[in-house]
Amino acid sequence: MPREDPEQPTKRPRCDDSPRTPPSTPSSAVHRSTGPEQHPDYKTWGPEQVCAFLQRIGFKEPRLLENFRENKITGSLLPFLDESLLENLGVSSLGERKKLLNYTQQLTQIPIDTIKVINDPIHGHIEFHPLLIRIIDTPQFQRLRYVKQLGGGYYVFPGASHNRFEHSLGVGYLAGCLVRELREKQPELQISERDLLCVQIAGLCHDLGHGPFSHMFDGRFIPRARPEITWKHEQGSVQMFEHLVNSNGLSAVMEQYGLVPEEDICFIKEQITGPLDSPIKGSLWPYKGRPKEKSFLYEIVANKRNGIDVDKWDYFARDCHHLGIQNNFDYKRFIKFARVCEVENKKHICTRDKEVGNLYDMFHTRNSLHRRAYQHKVGNIIDKMITDAFLKADPYIEIIGSEGKKYHISTAIDDMEAFTKLTDNIFLEILHSTDPRLDAAREILKNIEYRNLYKYVGETQPVYQQKIERDIFEDFPKEIADAKPTEVFLEVELTAEDFIVDVINMDYGMEDKNPIDHVHFYCKSDPTKAIRITKSQVSQLLPERFAEQLIRVYCKKTDRKSLFAAHQHFVQWCLDREFTKPQDGDVVAPLITPRKNNRDSAQTPARTREAKKSRKNPVQLFADTSE
């Protein structure tokens, strides 16, 4: 039996068939309706349009209609009318109230044939509101099909072929799951359909700003191509979302489904990147899209408070699935235990106290994914080589943007029409180009294709809790080249240009802070009271520190003599810097670092400083944490 297309809806309407502007009155809409009383634009009705709807379904009493007008009952209020409110408005008969409630329920239902069902390998069959489908079916969103989720990681993990497109669908879906769970459990939060749609849209669009090979672009390429600016993909996502809405005329569609573009577009962007403007001095609430009473909505897509958000839940599950790594975090369990509590006059998403251990496991999973996959030593060097190729090609690549203006790879972020055309395909464009100006860039990409990569030399770490800042580690290649050992004869001379130093910050998501210190919990005995749980209350086996730096060194020269020399330079440099001894230091540089025989590593720093005074003495000790 042929298999159903996983993205094929049961009865998906063509986007061009749906009206771009809402009908002026409810009565004009009924002629096009095939169902009972389904009007996707009912939320835009004013009191007069509501009265026209009442008259058409049989409620024609003048006094009743006048009550609706006097109380300014709009279409957006219809879903919230209950029997007591209808009685106050003049619907005295119980039967009439039931009848009217039945009509309003039909009015608010989305026709089943407008919902699209997608078969996702992670979350199963997931449904999307027709407004979300209108956003998905745009060139700006479809562009994410051509941006690899893990960048150069695909060259290491053959299964990591997934893209930002499917991740964004997953985040939009999980955002809806969490909001619906909170709305069902806590109706007092007054979460509206508008809130739900806006949070889902933010989830869908939070990664629109990713460039080619994802984090390689904003983490490696842009800082080197344009060091004068600070640009992150979140900024690009906000700009691309604006471009998506404006170029596809979606403001009118958003209004058709009950959104208020002036407020809701602001709210969506704030969820992605945080407050759009600098906080006003003395202001206690920096956001404009939603009031402080709905502060918890800002903790769903990109949680700036503690990092627990649906973005992580999806990429944990999705990346582990494609990498072949076990995922130990169950987001469904977290959603079931989530509830909103008031903390210091703000509402925050809290979870049960018994879930604290699972949250530590969640951040440990994040750290493990970075160690095993995201910061893989070969994946990182391929990202580095692609960056070098893009830098060499940048002046000669032209991308047509708005009004026919030409942009380069590094400047396409200034124009969203140009940026829409910039995807991973730029790799193949350079690789298959015959332009002689791209020869140097093309040669680097060919080396990736032939697996002629820069060679890994070794890894070390700073000790004594010191943190290496960017302005310091930019000098590391020269320091390594200058760290020529006197105990070993080297047949080649190496320069700073031969070395690449990659400094990686590993943490639990909040630099050196413990993210669980920023999580609030509640107890079964009183679910309304938020509490904190300290690390000492959980386990004595939890980490003492939550951040560290890894320093990896690579050599561009790949011949045997150069690699031997590179290892000697690197081990000597680690000794000079009092960094940890490389794990293979005793093997690759035995004349510089003889094996230690149960010496007290606590005395290492003093001995190392003493040994540095005389390079001729081969008995040298490192700040070695391996014993």
N, C-alpha and C positions, 0 to 999 in steps of 0.2 A: 504494500500500500504506500503511495507517495506521502512523504512527510510534509506536514503543514509548515509554511514559511513562519519562522519564529517571530517575525515582526508583522505578520499579516493580521489585521483586525478581523473580527467576525463580520462586521459590516462597516467598513470605514468609509466615511463620506469624503469626497474630494474637497480639498481645502478651498478651491475656487468656487465651489457651489454654495458655501456658507456666506451669508451677508456680511459685509464689512461695516455697515452702519446699522444700528438697531432700529426697528420700526418705531414710528412716532407714537402709536397707541397700541394698547393690547388688542383692540378689535382688529387692527390691520394685520396683526401677527397671526390671528386664528385661521386665516384663509390658507396660510402656508403650513400650518401644523398638521402633522399626520397622527400624533398621539393625542391624549386627552387634553391637558392644558399645560403644555410644556413650553416655556418661554425663557430662553437663556438670558434675555435682557430684562427680566422682571425687576432686578435690583436697581435698575436705572429709573424706574417709574417714580413720578412725583405723586402727591395726593390725588390730583385729578385723574391720572392714569389708573390709580388704584380704584377710584370710584367707578371709572368706566369698566374695569374688570368686574367689580361687584355687580353692576347693573347687568352685565352680559350673562353672569351665571345665576341671575334671578333675585339678587338683593337690591330692590329698587325703592325701598322706603326712604323718603327724603330725610327724615330725622337721623336715620342710621348713616346715610351718606354724609350728612352735615357733621356728625360726630367724627367721622374719619378725617374730614377736612380740617376741623378745628384742632384735632390732636396731631395733625400733620403726619398721618400714617403713610409712609412711603413704601415702595416695593421691597427695600432692604429690610424693613421691619416685619414683613409678613411672616417669615419663618419663625419669628419669636412670639407670635400671638398664641395665647393659650385660652382655655375656656373662661377663666376669670377675667382676662383682659377683654375678651369679646363681649362678655356680659356687661362690663363697664362701658363698652362702646355702644351698647344698645341692642345687642343680639340676645334677646331674652329667652327664646326657646332653646332647650337643650338640643333638640333635633336640628335646629338651624345652625347652632354652634358646631355640632359634629359635621354637618354638611360643609360649612365654610372651612373648617380645619382640614377636611378631606381634600377640598379644592386647592388650598394653599400647599398641602403636601405634594399634590400632583404637580403644582406649579414649580416647586423647587427641585423636583427630581430631574436628573440629567438623563435624557433619552439614552437607552442602552446602546443604540447604534452609533453614538458619537464618541463612545469611550474606546480607546485603543488598548489592546492587550498585547504585551510583549513577553516572550519567553526568555527570561534572563537565566544564564547558567548558575548564578549565585542565589538569587531571590525567587526563582521560579516564575510563574505567570504573574506579571504585575500590570496594573491598570493605570492609565493616565487620563486626566481631565482633558477635554478638548482644547482648552486654552494652552495647556502644556504641549499638546501636539502641535499647535500653531507655532510655538516657539521652537520645538524640535525640528520642524520641517522648514528651516531657514538655512541659507548658505553659511551663516555665521556659526550656527550650532553644528551643522553637518561637517564643518571643517575639522571638528574634533575627531572624526573618524581617521584622520591622517596625522595624528599626533600620538606617538607611542607613550603609554602610561609610564614606563620605566626607562625611557631614553635608551642609552647604550646598553642597558641591562639585557635587552633582547639578544645581544651578541654573546651573552654568557649563558642565559637561561632560554633554551629554545621554545619553551612554552609561554614566555612573557611577550606574546604578540598582541596583547590587548591594548586598547587605545583609550584616550580620555573620553571618548563618546560614551562607551558603555559604563564607565565609572560615573559619569555625570548623571546618566539615567538612574543608576543605583542610588546615588545620593538624593536625587529628587524623590525617589520612591520612599527611602527610609525617613526623610524629613516628614513626609506625609504620614507615615506610620506612627512616628512619635507624637506629632501634633494631634492626630485623631485619638490616640490613647489618652493623652492628657485631657482632651475635650470631653471624652466619654466618662472618665473617672472624676473630673472636677468641673462640672458645668458652671460653677461659680466664677471660673476664670474668664467666662464670656469670650471664648475663642470663636471668632466668626469665620464664615466661609472665605472672606477676604483674607484673614490672617493665614488660613490654611494654604490658599493658593499662593500667597506671597512667599511663604516659607518654602514651599515646593519649588517655586520659580528660582529662588535664591540657591537652592540645592542643585537644580539643573544647571544654572549658569555660573556657579562659583569658579569653574575652571576655564571659562571662555578665553581667558587671557594667556593661556599657556602657549609658548612658542615651540619651534621645532625641538623635538627630543625632550620636551617637558622641562624639568628643573635644570637641565644642562643650559638652556637658553638664558633664563634669568639668574641662575646661580653662577655660571661660568662665563658665558659669552658676553652678555651685556656689561658686566663689571669691567671687562677688559676692553671691549669695543668702545664703550662710552663711560669712562671712569668718572666723568664730571656729574653724572646723574645717579640717583638711587631709584631703581625701577624694579618692581616685583610683579609677578603675574596677577596678583589680586587687583592692582591698579588697571592692568590690561583687561581683566574680567569686567570691571565696572564700565570701562570705556567701550568694550565690545558689546556689552549688554545695551548700552544707550544706542549704539549704532544698529544693533539688531532690531530694537523697537522702532527706531525712526525710519530705517530704510525699508522695513516691511509693513509700515503703517499699523503697528500693533497697539498703539494707544487706543484706537477706536475699538479694537477687539477686546482689549482689557476692560474698557468701559462696558462693553456688551455683556461681559460676565461679572459685572458688579464691582470691579476695581475702580479706584479713584487714582488715575495716573500720577497726579501731582504729589500725593502722599505715598502711594504704594511703590512707585519706582524708586523713590528715595529710601523707603524701608528695605527694599530688595538689595539695593547697593550697600546700605549700611550693614546688612547681614554678612556681606561678602568681605568688606574691607574695614569695617568699624566706622566710627563717626566720620562724616564727610568733611566737616569743618572743625577747626580748633575749638575746643570747649570755651564758652564765654566765662570769664572770670566770675566766680561765685555761683555758677550754674551747677546744680547737682545732677542734672540729667543731660548728657551730651547728644542724645539721639533726637531726630525730628520725625522719623517715620511712624513710631509708635510711642505712646506715653510710658511713663515709669511703671504703671500698673501692669504693663505687658513686657517687662524687662526680660522675662524668661524666654521669650521668643528669639532673642538675640543669642541664645546659648545652644541652638540646635544645629545650624549649618557649620559655623566656624566659631567655636567657643573660645573667646579670648580670655576667659577667666581661668579655666583649668584644662582646656584642650580635649575634653570629652565631648565629641560631636559625631554626627552621622557621616561626615566626610571620612573620618578615621575608620568607622565601623565598616564602611563599604570597601575601602582600599585594603584593610586587613584581610577581609574575606576574599576579595577578588584577587589580590596579588598572591596570597597564599595558594589559592586554587591554581593559578597559572604558573607559579614558581615551583609547585610541588612541595610546599612547606606546610606543616600543620598549623592551623589557626586555633588558638586556645581561648579566644574570647567569644562569648555568646551574646551578641547585641540584642537578641530577642528577649533574653532574660532581663537585661538592663531596662528595656522598654517597659516590661511588665511591672517592674518595681519603681519606675520613675514617677514622681509627683512633684508639684510645685509647693514650696513653703516660703513664707515671708522671712527675710533675713535683713535686719537693719533697714527696714522700710522699703526693701526691694524684693521682688519675687524671683526666686532661683529654682532651677530644676535640682531636685535632691533624689537620693536613692536610699534603699534600706541599709541599715548599719551592717547587716550580715554580708553585704556585697563589697565591703571594703577590700577584702583579699582578692576578689575578682578584678577590681580596678587596678591593684598593683600588678596583677598578672597581665592586664591589658597594656599597661605601659612597658612591662617587660617584653611583651610580644612586639611592641613597636620598636624597642631597642634591638631585639633579636633580628627583626626584618632589616633594620639598617645595617647591622653587622654582617648578616649573611647574604643580603641581596642589594639593597639600595647603595651601600658603600663597598660593594665588592671591588677588590683591587683591580681586576681586569675590566669590569664594567666602567669603573671610574676613569681608567686610562683611555678607554675608547671614547668616553665623553670628552676627555681632554684633547684627544687627537681630532675629534670632530670640531671642537672649539677652535683649535689651531687652523684647521682647514677653512672654517667659516671666516675667521679673521683675515686670512690671506685672500679669500674670495670677495670679501665684503665691498671693497671699492668698485668692483666690476659687475656686481649683480644689480640689475635694475628691476624694480617692481612698480608697476603702474598703480597709483593710488587715485584719490578723488581729484577731479578736474584735470586728469591726465598728468599729474605731477609724478615724477620718478623718485623712488626711495630705494635704499639699500637694505640689506638684512638687518643692520643695526638701527636704522632709522624708520623702519616700517612700523615700529611701535608708536610713532607719532601720528599715524593715519590708519584708522581702522579698516578702511577699504583696502589698503595695501596689506595690512596685517592679516586680513581674511585670506589672502592668497599665499601666505607664508606658512608652510607646514613641513613635515619631514621630507617631503618631495624635493626640497632644495638640495638634499644630499645627492639624489640621483641626477638632478639638473647639473650640478657641478661635476659629478663623476663622468657623465656622458657628454659633457661639453667639448667642443673642439677649439674653443677660444684659447689662444696661447697665453693670455693673461692669467688664466686659471690653472696653468700647469702645476704650480707649487701646491695649490689646494687639492688639485686632482691627484697628485702623487700621494698625499697623505691619506686620502680616501681609498686609493688603490691598495695602500699598505694595510688598511683595515680589512679590505676584501680578501687579501692574501694572508691575513693574520700575521703580518710583520709589524707587531706592536712595539711600542716603547717597553723596555724591560723593567720589571719590578726589581728593586734593589733591596728594600727592607722597610721595616716599620719600627717606630719607637714612640715614646711618650714623654712629655715633661713630667717632672715629679715635684713634690712639695706644694701641690695644689696651685702651681703657677699656671697662668693662662697666656698663651702666645697670641698676641694681637696681630692683625693683618700687616701693619706697617713694619713689624719685626720679621715675620716669616717671608716677606718678599725678598729679604736679603739672604735667605737660607741657601739658595743655589750657589751663590758666590762663597758663602762660608764653607760649604761642603767641598767645593773645588779647591779652596785654600787649605783644607784639612788634609794635607798630604802626610801620610805616616813616614817616619824615618826608619822604622824597623823592617820595611818591606820594599823590595826593588820593584818599581813599576815601569813597564815598557812603553806606556802611552801617557800623554799629558791630557788631562781633562779640564774643561773650562765650565764656567757657570751655565753657559748655554746648553751644555750636555745634560744637565740635571733638571728634573721637574720635582717640585715638592708640593705635596697635597696635604693640607692641614684640615682635618675633619673633626667637627664638633659633634660628639655623641652625648645625647642627654635624654631625659624623659619628656621632652617637649617644652620645658620652661627653663632652659639653660640650667643653672645649678640649683634651681628650686625643686622641691618635692611637689608635684601637681596635686597630690591627694590632700595637701594642706589647704588647698583652695576648693575642696569639694565639701558640700554639706550633705549630711545624712539625716534620716529620721528613724525613730524606733517604732516597733509594732504597738507599744503601749500608748504612744501619742504621735500619730502621723502628721500632726500639724506643727510640731516643734522641730526646728532644724538644729542639728548638733554638729560638732567637729569630732573627728577621731584622729588622735595622734599616732605616729608610727610605732611608738613604744606600746600602744594599746593593741596593736595588731600582731606583731611577731618580732622576735629578736633576730631573725634571719634576713630581714629586709636590708637593702643597701644603705650604707652610711652616706654615700655621695651619689648625686644624681646627674653628674656631668663629667666628661673627660675629653681629652683631645688625643687624636691619633695623628702621627706625622709619618706619611709614607713618601718614599723617595723612589723615583724612576730614572732610568738613563735612556737617552735618545739613541745612543750608539749601541749596537746589538752584537758586535763581534766579541769573541771570547776574551781577548786581552783588555778591551775597554770595560767589559763587565767585571772582570777580576779587579781592575783598578777602582771601579765605582764602588764595589763592596768595601775595599780597604778605606777609601775616603769616607764612606758613610759611617763605618764602625768607629773610625778615629773621630769623626765629628760628634757622634753620640757621646764619646768619652769626654771630649772638650766641653760639650754643652751640659754634661752631667744628666743626660737623658737616660732612660732605661736601655739596657743592653738589648740589641736585636735578638730575637729568638734563635736565629741561626748564627749568631756572632762568633761562637766558639768554632764553628765549622768553616765559615767563609773567611775569617780573619784570625787564625789561631795565634799568630805572632803578636797581635795587638791585644787580644782578649783571651788569655789562658783560662781554662776552666777553673772555677772556684771550688775549694774543698771545705765546705761547711763553714765558710767565714761568716761573720756577723754582718749582715747587710745593713744593719743600723749604723755601722761605722763607715759605710761606703763613702759618703760625701767627703769626710775629712781625708780619707785615704786617697780619694780621687784627686783632691786638690794638691795633696802632697806629691802624688805621682806625676801630675801635670808639670811640676817644676823640672822634672827630668824625664824626657821622652825616651831616653835610652834604657830606662828600667822597664822591662816588659811586664812586670807583675803589677797590673793595673786593675782597678775595681770600678764597676759601674754602680749607678743607682739602680740596682737590679731588684725587681719585685717578683721574680720568678721562683724564689725559694720560700 
